[in-house]
């Protein structure tokens, strides 16, 4: 099978086929065009880098140099050293469709200044060894989003309060009826009182969860990190939700490696809140029942947790709106669930991804960094 030639090989062959005068004119024209394109690339605000298969930087514009504080000598510099928070080998091995899903990838760097970057990776159609990386500084945009969210919170509280009042109504009614019956134990059959007490306890847990979700949306607390077992946290979340899962005819299939997974640094309560929202979204997507598959695996520097449902799935438009606060396609939703999940993942330095197809289902994956790794670029001078 013939080896596909890259752009440079094709260019050299074409130049060798022309005479000396034409070759000189051709090279001068290329030089002028290169100067024009460099002027254009240096004028844009996004950082542009061309990478080869060895993660070397073959080209960068002025914005990329400013964003990453690129040194003058780039001979031994790899993009994996500049942005170490990504599994670059896995990224470069992906196909074009997989690269497109990285368009929402955000990383935080701390040098030369604390910056949030959104990454776009574009494969080279004619040269498989090259790819273009586009960096967009979303620090100010992210800050404005948070500021806007703060301003909208006050307006949204009344809307959320109405939803909370509705949700609280059912467990309160159940508690009231059970307590009324417990006032006259002589009318109860043996063991019935114990069942009612268990029901009351469950309704109190439901109330606590409703209030916790409300407070998590409008008043997120600072995470308290400690070594946590993700397997255990997932099981605790499933146990808490088992009545709702059973009532909606949802079966949960967990797949865990035989070898125990290492602990990660996280806030157990916030992580359980994120898992709760993910599972809640999955069971709401499977209106006629179905199976939720939860799996875990290890990568070189990450532990990956995936939640896959066989529900309605989402269109591209719905995927684009899923992280917009207070915007939801659900009749009874408040649009805060995905926002809470994304915030928790960001606080934990985890990569959050969603892969969904209409009528086929949705897979939510979270890649947790191992240890207390922080994203850091070249050391300060």
Beta strands, then each sheet from edge to edge (+ up, - down):
strand 1: 47-52
strand 2: 57-60
strand 3: 105-109
strand 4: 115-123
strand 5: 130-137
strand 6: 226-228
strand 7: 250-255
strand 8: 264-266
strand 9: 290-298
strand 10: 302-309
strand 11: 351-357
strand 12: 361-369
sheet 1: 2+ 1- 5+ 4- 3+
sheet 2: 6+ 8-
sheet 3: 7+ 9+ 10- 12+ 11-
end
